[in-house]
Amino acid sequence: MKIERILVYQVDLPLHEGTYSWSGGKSVDVFDSNIVAIETDTGHVGYGECCPLGPFYLPAYAAGVRSGIKELGPHLIGMDPTRLLPLNRFMDRALKGHAYVKSPIDIACWDILGQVSGQPICELLGGRYGEDFVLYRAISQQEPEAMADNVAGYRSEGYRRFQLKVGGDPNVDIERIRQVADRLEDGDKLVADANTGWLMHEAARVVRAVQDIDVYIEQPCETYDECLSIRRRTSHPFVLDENINGMDVLMRGYADQAMDVVNIKISKFGGLTKAKLARDLCCELGIAMTIEDSWGGDITTAAIAHLAHSTPPELLFTSTDFNSYVTVSTAEGAPQRNNGRMSASLSPGMGIIPRMDVLGKPEVEIS
């Protein structure tokens, strides 16, 4: 089997709630997503997606996916998409860095491997655990009372884990955490996610001010060392996200006891192949995980579901359902939220069929 053609489709993903806001005044109204199709000489076609959270969140941007694939794609024509490790090693030689560019290619190749073998991707990633897995709901940054009011609505949809977007004025963030915590019920879990937004002195103030509240503190500061400093000042369970982008930092974090939970975002690692490696390492080390990506629609959600559903439940802290946040559906068969939980497809490969009328004409074509 050989790769014959690579296509990249650009799709806009507006939000049901209009705007998604987080630390530092960052916000997005419409997400710019890329859907990649890998076509083979046997007629098999695999799909992947990469949707950066705007150009100001991580070292990734949507147009960079398209330009990166223009550079990388021609080198991949003629390669076997089912030989995933050789393919990933070749991509790393052909294009240094830019993991997010490689991610949708790798995901699409997993889709092909699943189709050829007649198995869902989650079985190839290690095997499905149980019937479904747990989701969280992100609460976009607003005034404290409005964020607290959102909890009841999200709980009615089945969510019991809430990721509160903080990382702004410490005084307001303290009030955000307190007001939302007052709305929690038995069994709920609260994460205060600063998305790197606090300086160290601000983060130190916040964790001290909420020390009586049962809350996880997520990525308070920009750098690993800054976060480690705050970790050592608090007894709250601690989550690292933005700094987790490779095996080296995972190993360092474990050695430093820098976190209790890590967020594994598929595109930050370069696709499912390396995200699986990170997941399996965390399983061996006993580190709990949130399995997700930066953002996306139906195809990203399907990829997340396969990796999450093949993760031991006791180590899966939570996962996400990005396709429920957006107003555009790009594929049939994508997993859907059900009472705050979700399951991966039972069909071979990714288990999705793209809506070509939504995808339109490709922005990039390589053959």
Residue frames as qw, qx, qy, qz and C-alpha x, y, z in Angstrom:
[[0.000, 0.888, 0.460, 0.000, 0.00, 0.00, 0.00],
 [0.450, 0.042, 0.029, 0.892, 1.26, 3.47, -0.91],
 [0.058, 0.722, 0.309, -0.617, 0.18, 7.05, -0.29],
 [0.461, 0.444, 0.536, 0.551, -0.98, 8.50, -3.61],
 [0.032, 0.630, 0.198, 0.751, -2.47, 11.86, -2.66],
 [0.299, -0.386, -0.568, 0.663, -2.75, 14.19, 0.33],
 [0.061, -0.661, -0.390, -0.638, -5.55, 16.74, 0.61],
 [0.211, -0.246, -0.534, 0.781, -6.08, 19.47, 3.19],
 [0.129, -0.690, -0.549, -0.454, -9.52, 21.02, 3.71],
 [0.086, 0.085, -0.385, 0.915, -10.07, 24.23, 5.67],
 [0.343, -0.597, -0.680, -0.253, -13.25, 24.39, 7.78],
 [0.120, -0.418, 0.287, -0.854, -14.55, 27.15, 10.05],
 [0.453, -0.369, -0.802, 0.126, -15.99, 25.96, 13.37],
 [0.237, -0.547, 0.078, -0.799, -18.21, 28.58, 15.06],
 [0.130, -0.004, -0.843, 0.522, -19.15, 28.11, 18.71],
 [0.278, -0.614, -0.719, -0.168, -22.60, 27.50, 20.17],
 [0.385, -0.736, -0.369, 0.418, -21.84, 29.98, 22.95],
 [0.248, 0.964, 0.073, 0.062, -20.44, 32.59, 20.58],
 [0.227, 0.795, -0.473, 0.306, -17.02, 33.09, 22.17],
 [0.896, -0.275, -0.254, 0.239, -14.49, 31.00, 24.06],
 [0.047, 0.874, -0.273, 0.400, -12.32, 33.06, 26.44],
 [0.863, -0.297, -0.261, 0.313, -9.37, 32.21, 28.66],
 [0.539, -0.634, -0.068, 0.551, -6.35, 33.83, 30.35],
 [0.368, -0.277, 0.282, 0.841, -4.72, 37.05, 29.21],
 [0.388, 0.564, 0.075, -0.725, -7.82, 38.29, 27.39],
 [0.023, 0.183, -0.846, -0.501, -7.48, 35.59, 24.72],
 [0.607, 0.334, 0.530, -0.488, -10.65, 34.59, 22.94],
 [0.044, -0.068, 0.800, 0.594, -11.83, 32.89, 19.75],
 [0.587, 0.277, 0.208, -0.732, -15.20, 33.21, 18.00],
 [0.895, 0.383, -0.058, -0.223, -14.61, 30.89, 15.04],
 [0.619, -0.465, 0.586, 0.240, -11.98, 28.16, 15.00],
 [0.529, 0.642, -0.450, -0.324, -9.92, 27.61, 11.85],
 [0.768, -0.238, 0.592, -0.052, -9.59, 23.84, 11.45],
 [0.334, 0.527, -0.676, -0.393, -7.73, 21.63, 8.99],
 [0.882, 0.016, 0.419, -0.213, -8.98, 18.22, 7.88],
 [0.064, 0.574, -0.740, -0.345, -6.41, 16.06, 6.12],
 [0.934, 0.195, 0.160, -0.252, -7.23, 13.19, 3.77],
 [0.195, -0.507, 0.792, 0.279, -4.63, 10.54, 2.90],
 [0.857, 0.353, -0.003, -0.376, -5.53, 8.62, -0.26],
 [0.494, -0.404, 0.747, 0.186, -3.86, 5.31, -1.14],
 [0.286, 0.320, -0.715, -0.552, -3.33, 3.20, -4.25],
 [0.054, -0.169, -0.984, 0.034, -5.68, 0.56, -2.79],
 [0.273, -0.553, -0.509, -0.601, -8.61, 2.98, -2.52],
 [0.510, -0.588, -0.523, 0.348, -8.40, 3.35, 1.27],
 [0.098, 0.672, -0.015, 0.734, -8.73, 6.93, 2.53],
 [0.522, -0.443, -0.555, 0.473, -7.90, 8.06, 6.05],
 [0.034, -0.827, -0.161, -0.537, -8.78, 11.32, 7.76],
 [0.532, -0.322, -0.429, 0.655, -7.19, 13.42, 10.48],
 [0.043, -0.908, -0.254, -0.330, -7.75, 16.89, 11.89],
 [0.514, -0.180, -0.304, 0.782, -5.68, 19.64, 13.50],
 [0.090, -0.846, -0.322, -0.415, -7.30, 22.76, 14.95],
 [0.422, 0.049, -0.415, 0.804, -4.94, 25.02, 16.92],
 [0.215, -0.772, -0.537, 0.264, -6.52, 27.19, 19.62],
 [0.133, 0.991, 0.004, -0.027, -5.74, 30.35, 17.69],
 [0.684, 0.520, -0.272, 0.433, -2.15, 31.53, 16.99],
 [0.049, -0.683, 0.378, -0.623, -1.57, 32.87, 20.52],
 [0.845, -0.439, 0.109, -0.285, -2.01, 29.79, 22.71],
 [0.828, -0.263, 0.406, 0.282, 0.71, 27.32, 21.65],
 [0.073, -0.547, 0.549, 0.628, 3.48, 27.47, 19.01],
 [0.286, 0.272, 0.870, 0.296, 0.95, 26.42, 16.36],
 [0.340, 0.443, 0.108, -0.822, -1.45, 28.18, 14.01],
 [0.749, 0.380, 0.496, -0.223, -4.00, 26.94, 11.52],
 [0.579, 0.778, -0.188, -0.156, -2.39, 28.31, 8.36],
 [0.124, -0.654, 0.746, 0.018, 0.86, 26.71, 9.55],
 [0.709, 0.039, 0.697, -0.100, -0.75, 23.28, 9.19],
 [0.714, 0.659, 0.215, -0.100, -1.51, 23.98, 5.57],
 [0.307, 0.854, -0.419, -0.016, 1.89, 25.47, 4.74],
 [0.403, -0.515, 0.754, -0.066, 3.68, 22.74, 6.70],
 [0.777, 0.188, 0.599, -0.056, 1.91, 19.98, 4.79],
 [0.593, 0.797, -0.079, -0.086, 2.82, 21.71, 1.52],
 [0.046, 0.763, -0.643, 0.048, 6.44, 21.31, 2.61],
 [0.437, -0.313, 0.826, -0.168, 6.21, 17.83, 4.13],
 [0.803, 0.288, 0.341, -0.396, 3.56, 16.17, 1.97],
 [0.669, 0.613, -0.367, -0.204, 5.56, 15.61, -1.23],
 [0.045, 0.519, -0.838, 0.160, 8.13, 13.57, 0.74],
 [0.531, -0.060, 0.734, -0.419, 5.38, 11.16, 1.87],
 [0.776, 0.405, -0.124, -0.467, 4.03, 10.21, -1.56],
 [0.688, 0.365, -0.626, -0.048, 4.81, 6.53, -2.18],
 [0.024, -0.323, 0.811, -0.487, 5.24, 5.63, 1.50],
 [0.450, -0.321, -0.825, -0.120, 3.21, 2.91, 3.23],
 [0.315, -0.564, 0.097, -0.757, 0.75, 4.65, 5.60],
 [0.868, -0.402, -0.204, -0.208, 0.31, 1.53, 7.73],
 [0.765, 0.010, -0.338, 0.548, 4.00, 1.45, 8.77],
 [0.221, -0.938, -0.204, -0.171, 3.47, 4.09, 11.43],
 [0.618, -0.668, 0.134, 0.392, 6.81, 4.11, 13.24],
 [0.576, 0.046, 0.391, 0.717, 8.93, 4.34, 10.06],
 [0.150, 0.754, 0.416, 0.486, 6.54, 7.00, 8.76],
 [0.366, -0.922, -0.123, 0.030, 6.87, 9.08, 11.94],
 [0.647, -0.461, 0.249, 0.555, 10.66, 8.79, 11.97],
 [0.468, 0.338, 0.449, 0.682, 10.74, 9.86, 8.34],
 [0.031, -0.891, -0.333, -0.308, 8.49, 12.87, 9.02],
 [0.510, -0.820, 0.017, 0.258, 10.79, 13.95, 11.85],
 [0.603, -0.200, 0.373, 0.677, 13.76, 13.86, 9.50],
 [0.322, 0.510, 0.518, 0.607, 11.97, 15.60, 6.65],
 [0.143, -0.759, -0.132, -0.621, 10.57, 18.43, 8.81],
 [0.387, 0.014, -0.640, 0.664, 12.21, 19.34, 12.10],
 [0.113, 0.185, 0.490, -0.845, 9.75, 20.20, 14.84],
 [0.466, 0.068, -0.232, -0.851, 6.22, 21.36, 13.99],
 [0.139, 0.067, 0.973, -0.170, 4.54, 18.38, 15.64],
 [0.443, 0.463, 0.463, -0.613, 1.11, 19.86, 15.02],
 [0.456, 0.509, -0.438, -0.584, 1.69, 19.71, 11.25],
 [0.237, 0.228, -0.936, -0.122, 2.41, 15.98, 11.43],
 [0.352, 0.046, 0.749, -0.559, -0.48, 15.16, 13.77],
 [0.716, 0.355, 0.184, -0.572, -3.37, 14.99, 11.24],
 [0.549, 0.471, -0.646, -0.243, -1.20, 12.96, 8.86],
 [0.055, 0.217, -0.935, 0.276, -0.43, 10.43, 11.58],
 [0.504, 0.173, 0.579, -0.618, -4.10, 10.26, 12.64],
 [0.706, 0.441, -0.178, -0.525, -5.20, 9.69, 9.04],
 [0.423, 0.394, -0.814, -0.062, -2.70, 6.84, 8.75],
 [0.210, -0.037, 0.865, -0.454, -4.10, 5.23, 11.91],
 [0.654, 0.331, 0.222, -0.643, -7.54, 5.51, 10.28],
 [0.644, 0.454, -0.525, -0.322, -6.21, 3.61, 7.26],
 [0.151, 0.288, -0.922, 0.211, -4.54, 0.97, 9.44],
 [0.433, 0.097, 0.677, -0.587, -7.84, 0.40, 11.27],
 [0.720, 0.410, -0.050, -0.558, -9.76, 0.06, 8.02],
 [0.516, 0.453, -0.712, -0.149, -7.23, -2.41, 6.59],
 [0.100, 0.165, -0.924, 0.329, -7.18, -4.52, 9.76],
 [0.468, -0.435, -0.644, -0.420, -10.95, -4.30, 10.26],
 [0.502, -0.455, -0.586, 0.445, -10.60, -2.92, 13.79],
 [0.130, -0.969, -0.150, -0.144, -11.47, 0.34, 15.55],
 [0.362, 0.671, -0.408, 0.502, -8.40, 2.45, 16.31],
 [0.495, -0.642, 0.376, -0.449, -8.96, 2.11, 20.07],
 [0.984, -0.122, 0.126, -0.015, -8.37, -1.64, 19.80],
 [0.758, 0.460, -0.158, 0.435, -5.10, -1.02, 17.96],
 [0.018, 0.745, -0.321, 0.585, -4.10, 1.52, 20.62],
 [0.007, 0.308, -0.818, 0.486, -4.28, -1.14, 23.32],
 [0.263, -0.342, -0.901, -0.053, -7.91, -2.21, 23.68],
 [0.333, -0.554, -0.199, -0.736, -11.20, -0.70, 24.79],
 [0.134, -0.066, -0.782, 0.605, -11.98, -0.36, 28.51],
 [0.190, 0.431, 0.643, -0.603, -15.64, -0.55, 29.50],
 [0.346, 0.671, 0.645, 0.116, -18.59, 0.98, 27.72],
 [0.195, 0.897, 0.136, 0.374, -17.63, 4.67, 27.83],
 [0.574, -0.072, -0.301, 0.758, -15.41, 7.25, 29.54],
 [0.191, -0.795, -0.409, 0.405, -15.79, 10.47, 31.51],
 [0.367, 0.612, 0.214, 0.667, -15.79, 14.01, 30.06],
 [0.251, -0.470, -0.333, 0.778, -15.17, 17.46, 31.48],
 [0.238, 0.844, 0.406, 0.258, -16.75, 20.77, 30.55],
 [0.414, 0.035, -0.083, 0.906, -14.67, 23.91, 30.13],
 [0.060, -0.867, -0.454, 0.198, -16.24, 27.05, 31.60],
 [0.452, 0.562, 0.126, 0.681, -15.21, 30.03, 29.47],
 [0.351, -0.207, -0.368, 0.836, -13.84, 33.01, 31.39],
 [0.157, -0.709, -0.384, -0.570, -16.53, 35.46, 32.48],
 [0.279, -0.566, 0.346, -0.695, -17.53, 37.28, 35.64],
 [0.045, -0.182, 0.921, -0.341, -17.58, 34.98, 38.71],
 [0.552, 0.193, 0.534, -0.611, -21.35, 34.77, 39.08],
 [0.708, 0.458, -0.238, -0.482, -21.90, 33.99, 35.39],
 [0.378, 0.389, -0.840, -0.009, -19.32, 31.20, 35.52],
 [0.220, -0.044, 0.850, -0.477, -20.95, 29.77, 38.63],
 [0.657, 0.308, 0.230, -0.649, -24.37, 29.91, 36.96],
 [0.575, 0.437, -0.583, -0.372, -23.02, 27.77, 34.10],
 [0.061, -0.270, 0.941, -0.194, -22.31, 24.85, 36.41],
 [0.560, 0.208, 0.629, -0.498, -25.98, 23.92, 36.90],
 [0.686, 0.552, -0.109, -0.462, -26.63, 23.97, 33.17],
 [0.393, 0.513, -0.757, -0.095, -23.63, 21.80, 32.36],
 [0.254, -0.148, 0.893, -0.342, -24.49, 19.40, 35.18],
 [0.698, 0.326, 0.353, -0.531, -27.95, 18.95, 33.62],
 [0.676, 0.563, -0.395, -0.264, -26.10, 17.70, 30.51],
 [0.981, -0.097, -0.156, 0.056, -24.37, 15.06, 32.63],
 [0.482, 0.551, -0.430, 0.528, -21.01, 16.72, 33.30],
 [0.711, -0.678, -0.177, 0.067, -19.50, 16.26, 36.76],
 [0.665, -0.277, 0.093, 0.688, -16.02, 17.62, 36.04],
 [0.194, 0.957, 0.211, 0.038, -15.61, 21.32, 35.42],
 [0.644, 0.008, 0.055, 0.763, -12.55, 23.13, 34.08],
 [0.067, -0.934, -0.271, 0.223, -12.79, 26.73, 35.22],
 [0.587, 0.500, 0.055, 0.634, -10.88, 29.21, 33.05],
 [0.392, -0.870, -0.092, 0.286, -8.94, 31.54, 35.35],
 [0.682, 0.044, 0.203, 0.701, -5.49, 33.13, 34.89],
 [0.128, 0.782, 0.214, 0.571, -6.64, 36.75, 35.07],
 [0.171, -0.656, 0.314, -0.665, -6.82, 39.22, 37.94],
 [0.327, 0.046, -0.886, 0.325, -5.99, 37.13, 41.03],
 [0.266, 0.077, 0.521, -0.807, -8.69, 38.82, 43.12],
 [0.690, 0.199, -0.149, -0.680, -11.34, 38.01, 40.52],
 [0.593, 0.208, -0.768, -0.120, -9.98, 34.49, 40.04],
 [0.038, 0.044, -0.837, 0.544, -10.20, 33.78, 43.76],
 [0.502, 0.195, 0.335, -0.773, -13.85, 34.83, 43.63],
 [0.663, 0.272, -0.497, -0.490, -14.42, 32.73, 40.50],
 [0.401, 0.137, -0.895, 0.137, -13.08, 29.63, 42.24],
 [0.125, 0.068, 0.723, -0.676, -15.08, 30.28, 45.42],
 [0.579, 0.228, 0.103, -0.776, -18.37, 30.97, 43.68],
 [0.676, 0.230, -0.602, -0.358, -18.10, 27.93, 41.41],
 [0.261, 0.124, -0.901, 0.322, -17.04, 25.72, 44.31],
 [0.347, 0.068, 0.529, -0.772, -20.18, 26.79, 46.18],
 [0.719, 0.253, -0.125, -0.635, -22.27, 25.30, 43.35],
 [0.369, 0.300, -0.873, -0.106, -20.59, 21.90, 43.34],
 [0.859, -0.265, 0.041, -0.436, -22.33, 18.73, 44.50],
 [0.669, -0.397, 0.628, 0.015, -20.96, 15.46, 45.87],
 [0.794, 0.213, 0.517, 0.239, -18.96, 13.71, 43.17],
 [0.428, 0.898, 0.031, 0.100, -18.14, 16.87, 41.20],
 [0.711, -0.250, 0.092, 0.651, -14.54, 17.80, 40.48],
 [0.163, 0.980, 0.072, -0.086, -13.27, 21.32, 39.91],
 [0.721, 0.015, 0.150, 0.676, -10.13, 22.32, 38.02],
 [0.016, 0.940, 0.030, -0.340, -8.90, 25.93, 38.08],
 [0.762, 0.239, 0.321, 0.509, -7.05, 26.22, 34.77],
 [0.132, -0.827, 0.034, 0.545, -4.90, 29.34, 34.50],
 [0.741, 0.593, 0.217, 0.228, -3.51, 28.44, 31.04],
 [0.653, 0.105, -0.064, 0.748, -0.12, 29.97, 32.01],
 [0.040, 0.818, 0.288, 0.497, -1.83, 33.26, 32.89],
 [0.498, -0.866, -0.041, 0.009, -0.45, 34.08, 36.35],
 [0.286, 0.678, -0.552, 0.392, 2.93, 35.40, 37.37],
 [0.548, -0.033, -0.774, 0.316, 4.45, 33.43, 40.23],
 [0.007, 0.001, 0.530, -0.848, 3.49, 35.94, 42.92],
 [0.578, -0.034, -0.109, -0.808, -0.10, 35.97, 41.62],
 [0.738, -0.032, -0.647, -0.190, -0.32, 32.19, 41.52],
 [0.356, 0.019, -0.742, 0.568, 1.09, 32.01, 45.06],
 [0.286, -0.035, 0.299, -0.910, -1.64, 34.39, 46.27],
 [0.700, -0.026, -0.327, -0.635, -4.41, 32.41, 44.62],
 [0.685, -0.028, -0.728, 0.029, -3.39, 28.97, 45.88],
 [0.181, 0.005, -0.663, 0.727, -3.00, 30.35, 49.40],
 [0.379, -0.016, 0.140, -0.915, -6.39, 32.09, 49.27],
 [0.802, 0.012, -0.258, -0.538, -8.26, 28.93, 48.17],
 [0.186, 0.347, -0.899, 0.191, -6.40, 26.42, 50.31],
 [0.425, 0.038, 0.713, -0.556, -9.67, 25.45, 52.03],
 [0.727, 0.404, -0.002, -0.555, -11.34, 24.51, 48.70],
 [0.720, -0.025, 0.671, 0.174, -11.20, 21.10, 47.00],
 [0.545, 0.807, -0.029, -0.224, -9.81, 22.24, 43.64],
 [0.819, 0.054, 0.269, 0.503, -7.14, 21.10, 41.19],
 [0.012, -0.855, 0.176, 0.488, -4.66, 23.78, 40.09],
 [0.804, 0.355, 0.378, 0.290, -3.77, 23.58, 36.40],
 [0.590, 0.340, 0.181, 0.710, -0.78, 25.20, 34.65],
 [0.207, -0.864, -0.303, 0.345, -0.65, 28.37, 36.77],
 [0.128, -0.808, 0.284, 0.500, 2.43, 29.90, 35.11],
 [0.619, 0.675, -0.277, -0.290, 4.15, 29.91, 31.75],
 [0.399, 0.543, -0.737, 0.048, 7.28, 27.87, 32.39],
 [0.807, -0.159, -0.568, 0.034, 7.87, 24.46, 33.91],
 [0.448, 0.050, -0.544, 0.708, 10.13, 25.87, 36.65],
 [0.262, -0.247, 0.150, -0.921, 7.58, 28.52, 37.61],
 [0.776, -0.246, -0.326, -0.481, 4.85, 25.88, 37.85],
 [0.734, -0.050, -0.607, 0.301, 7.12, 23.64, 39.90],
 [0.135, 0.196, -0.435, 0.869, 7.70, 26.51, 42.32],
 [0.548, -0.233, 0.031, -0.802, 3.93, 26.90, 42.84],
 [0.820, -0.099, -0.539, -0.165, 3.47, 23.13, 43.09],
 [0.566, 0.025, -0.626, 0.536, 5.86, 23.14, 46.02],
 [0.078, -0.160, 0.337, -0.924, 3.87, 25.86, 47.79],
 [0.652, -0.090, -0.010, -0.752, 0.47, 24.15, 47.71],
 [0.370, -0.073, 0.907, -0.187, -1.19, 20.95, 48.85],
 [0.696, 0.444, 0.128, -0.550, -3.74, 21.12, 46.01],
 [0.762, 0.152, 0.566, 0.274, -3.57, 18.36, 43.38],
 [0.014, -0.704, 0.305, 0.641, -1.64, 19.78, 40.45],
 [0.760, 0.489, 0.420, 0.084, -2.09, 19.51, 36.67],
 [0.195, -0.520, 0.430, 0.712, 0.45, 20.34, 33.97],
 [0.654, 0.619, 0.418, -0.119, -0.72, 21.04, 30.44],
 [0.441, 0.886, -0.118, -0.082, 1.03, 23.55, 28.19],
 [0.135, -0.738, 0.658, 0.060, 4.51, 22.38, 29.25],
 [0.687, -0.081, 0.722, -0.014, 3.74, 18.72, 28.46],
 [0.622, 0.671, -0.156, -0.372, 4.92, 18.23, 24.88],
 [0.612, 0.493, -0.618, 0.004, 7.37, 15.32, 24.94],
 [0.877, -0.219, -0.412, 0.113, 8.80, 12.35, 26.78],
 [0.478, 0.244, -0.413, 0.736, 11.62, 14.40, 28.28],
 [0.240, -0.390, 0.218, -0.862, 9.35, 16.75, 30.19],
 [0.835, -0.316, -0.265, -0.363, 7.15, 13.85, 31.28],
 [0.818, -0.046, -0.442, 0.366, 10.15, 12.10, 32.78],
 [0.235, 0.297, -0.343, 0.859, 11.41, 15.30, 34.37],
 [0.494, -0.430, -0.018, -0.756, 7.98, 16.02, 35.83],
 [0.890, -0.271, -0.351, -0.102, 7.79, 12.55, 37.30],
 [0.676, 0.074, -0.428, 0.595, 11.26, 12.83, 38.81],
 [0.061, 0.280, -0.245, 0.926, 10.48, 16.28, 40.27],
 [0.065, -0.505, -0.815, 0.276, 7.02, 15.19, 41.50],
 [0.013, -0.079, 0.111, 0.991, 5.83, 18.24, 39.59],
 [0.539, -0.027, -0.250, -0.804, 2.27, 17.07, 38.89],
 [0.504, 0.030, 0.789, -0.349, -0.48, 14.63, 39.79],
 [0.643, 0.570, 0.506, -0.075, -2.22, 14.85, 36.41],
 [0.192, -0.335, 0.459, 0.800, -0.94, 15.68, 32.92],
 [0.620, 0.614, 0.211, -0.441, -2.86, 16.78, 29.85],
 [0.454, -0.109, 0.715, 0.521, -1.93, 14.87, 26.72],
 [0.483, 0.690, 0.069, -0.534, -2.94, 16.92, 23.68],
 [0.860, 0.227, 0.415, 0.191, -2.60, 14.76, 20.58],
 [0.547, 0.797, 0.044, 0.254, -1.37, 17.47, 18.19],
 [0.228, -0.893, 0.383, -0.061, 1.32, 18.66, 20.64],
 [0.673, -0.361, 0.632, 0.131, 2.92, 15.22, 20.41],
 [0.125, 0.430, -0.671, -0.591, 2.56, 14.91, 16.64],
 [0.659, 0.037, -0.536, -0.527, -0.37, 12.51, 16.43],
 [0.886, -0.329, 0.001, -0.327, -1.67, 9.30, 17.95],
 [0.844, 0.211, -0.411, 0.274, 1.61, 7.37, 17.60],
 [0.345, 0.311, -0.491, 0.737, 3.54, 9.57, 20.01],
 [0.495, -0.423, 0.158, -0.742, 0.51, 10.46, 22.15],
 [0.935, -0.175, -0.262, -0.161, 0.06, 6.71, 22.72],
 [0.671, 0.210, -0.483, 0.523, 3.71, 6.47, 23.78],
 [0.061, -0.393, 0.366, -0.841, 3.17, 9.30, 26.29],
 [0.748, -0.322, -0.055, -0.578, -0.06, 7.68, 27.49],
 [0.921, -0.052, -0.382, 0.063, 1.61, 4.31, 27.98],
 [0.429, 0.302, -0.493, 0.694, 4.51, 5.90, 29.84],
 [0.354, -0.398, 0.245, -0.810, 2.07, 7.66, 32.18],
 [0.887, -0.224, -0.222, -0.338, 0.29, 4.35, 32.76],
 [0.796, 0.084, -0.479, 0.360, 3.55, 2.72, 33.79],
 [0.255, 0.260, -0.416, 0.834, 4.42, 5.63, 36.09],
 [0.212, -0.558, -0.751, 0.282, 0.93, 5.90, 37.60],
 [0.017, -0.227, -0.030, 0.973, 0.30, 9.45, 36.37],
 [0.366, 0.623, 0.651, -0.233, -3.36, 10.32, 35.76],
 [0.231, -0.023, 0.484, 0.844, -4.20, 11.95, 32.42],
 [0.472, 0.642, 0.282, -0.534, -6.61, 14.18, 30.61],
 [0.466, 0.087, 0.696, 0.539, -6.72, 12.95, 27.01],
 [0.312, 0.830, 0.325, -0.328, -7.61, 15.70, 24.55],
 [0.571, 0.324, 0.273, 0.703, -6.26, 18.09, 21.91],
 [0.140, -0.102, -0.088, 0.981, -6.00, 21.84, 21.47],
 [0.511, 0.367, 0.261, -0.732, -9.40, 22.07, 19.75],
 [0.024, 0.093, -0.859, -0.503, -11.32, 20.56, 16.85],
 [0.661, 0.039, -0.089, -0.744, -14.56, 19.17, 15.52],
 [0.944, -0.029, 0.053, -0.324, -15.90, 15.70, 14.78],
 [0.840, 0.350, -0.376, 0.173, -12.66, 14.14, 13.53],
 [0.125, 0.517, -0.604, 0.594, -10.52, 15.45, 16.39],
 [0.648, -0.318, 0.358, -0.593, -13.19, 14.29, 18.82],
 [0.971, 0.105, -0.146, -0.158, -13.12, 10.81, 17.25],
 [0.609, 0.441, -0.533, 0.387, -9.33, 10.60, 17.59],
 [0.210, -0.472, 0.538, -0.667, -9.53, 11.73, 21.23],
 [0.842, -0.179, 0.135, -0.491, -12.23, 9.14, 21.90],
 [0.912, 0.211, -0.348, 0.045, -10.12, 6.27, 20.57],
 [0.396, 0.415, -0.592, 0.566, -7.10, 7.22, 22.70],
 [0.384, -0.381, 0.422, -0.728, -9.22, 7.91, 25.80],
 [0.895, -0.101, -0.013, -0.434, -11.30, 4.74, 25.50],
 [0.882, 0.184, -0.387, 0.194, -8.11, 2.64, 25.35],
 [0.129, 0.519, -0.531, 0.657, -6.75, 4.26, 28.54],
 [0.390, -0.279, -0.828, 0.291, -7.25, 2.49, 31.90],
 [0.256, -0.785, -0.392, -0.405, -10.21, 4.24, 33.60],
 [0.625, -0.680, -0.217, 0.316, -8.38, 4.63, 36.91],
 [0.500, -0.286, 0.172, 0.799, -5.71, 6.69, 35.11],
 [0.131, 0.494, 0.472, 0.719, -8.07, 8.62, 32.82],
 [0.061, -0.291, -0.431, 0.852, -8.76, 11.76, 34.83],
 [0.450, 0.654, 0.393, -0.464, -11.06, 13.03, 32.10],
 [0.388, 0.127, 0.608, 0.681, -11.42, 13.76, 28.38],
 [0.196, 0.472, 0.110, -0.853, -13.38, 16.11, 26.15],
 [0.451, 0.509, 0.720, 0.139, -16.03, 16.33, 23.45],
 [0.128, -0.331, 0.165, 0.920, -15.05, 19.31, 21.33],
 [0.035, -0.255, -0.707, -0.658, -17.69, 18.59, 18.70],
 [0.192, -0.699, -0.683, 0.084, -20.41, 19.52, 21.22],
 [0.238, -0.591, -0.132, 0.759, -18.96, 23.04, 21.53],
 [0.035, -0.264, 0.447, 0.854, -19.20, 23.89, 17.81],
 [0.580, 0.424, 0.282, -0.636, -22.10, 24.44, 15.44],
 [0.600, 0.531, -0.453, -0.390, -20.69, 22.67, 12.36],
 [0.847, -0.159, 0.507, -0.026, -20.57, 18.90, 11.92],
 [0.235, 0.671, -0.586, -0.390, -17.83, 17.74, 9.58],
 [0.256, 0.221, -0.930, -0.144, -18.36, 13.97, 9.72],
 [0.823, -0.242, -0.182, -0.481, -21.02, 11.32, 10.20],
 [0.892, -0.091, -0.426, 0.120, -20.43, 8.65, 12.84],
 [0.231, 0.487, -0.496, 0.681, -18.44, 10.87, 15.19],
 [0.384, -0.332, -0.775, 0.376, -18.84, 10.10, 18.91],
 [0.242, -0.643, -0.182, -0.704, -21.43, 12.13, 20.77],
 [0.071, -0.248, 0.649, -0.715, -21.75, 13.08, 24.41],
 [0.615, -0.395, -0.586, -0.350, -24.22, 11.04, 26.42],
 [0.661, -0.722, -0.176, -0.103, -24.87, 12.17, 29.99],
 [0.252, -0.885, 0.391, -0.013, -21.37, 13.57, 30.42],
 [0.637, -0.306, 0.674, 0.214, -19.67, 10.50, 28.94],
 [0.570, 0.630, -0.322, -0.418, -18.62, 9.31, 25.51],
 [0.816, -0.126, 0.550, 0.124, -17.46, 6.18, 23.69],
 [0.019, -0.475, 0.640, 0.604, -15.27, 5.47, 20.68],
 [0.732, 0.314, -0.247, -0.552, -16.75, 4.05, 17.49],
 [0.773, -0.139, 0.618, -0.049, -17.03, 0.29, 17.05],
 [0.772, 0.630, 0.066, -0.050, -16.46, 0.60, 13.29],
 [0.829, 0.029, 0.100, 0.549, -13.07, -0.05, 11.68],
 [0.399, 0.392, 0.029, 0.828, -10.57, 2.80, 11.70],
 [0.033, -0.086, 0.276, -0.957, -11.76, 6.14, 12.97],
 [0.074, 0.473, 0.863, -0.161, -15.37, 5.18, 12.33],
 [0.172, 0.672, 0.200, -0.692, -16.32, 8.46, 10.64],
 [0.495, 0.475, 0.558, 0.467, -17.48, 9.50, 7.18],
 [0.165, -0.287, -0.016, 0.944, -16.59, 13.11, 6.29],
 [0.355, 0.771, 0.475, -0.234, -19.36, 15.41, 5.09],
 [0.528, 0.086, 0.379, 0.755, -17.82, 16.44, 1.79],
 [0.074, 0.797, 0.409, 0.438, -20.45, 19.13, 1.25],
 [0.425, -0.896, -0.051, 0.118, -19.11, 20.81, 4.42],
 [0.678, -0.359, 0.293, 0.571, -15.45, 20.26, 3.57],
 [0.378, 0.872, -0.025, -0.310, -15.80, 21.79, 0.10],
 [0.747, 0.591, -0.227, 0.201, -12.75, 22.05, -2.15],
 [0.806, -0.343, -0.112, 0.470, -9.31, 21.25, -0.74],
 [0.059, -0.975, 0.152, 0.151, -6.98, 24.14, 0.06],
 [0.114, -0.644, 0.730, 0.199, -3.93, 21.92, -0.52],
 [0.956, 0.225, 0.101, -0.161, -3.52, 19.01, -2.94],
 [0.110, -0.673, 0.713, 0.161, -0.31, 16.97, -3.16],
 [0.949, 0.174, 0.227, -0.134, 0.19, 13.99, -5.45]]
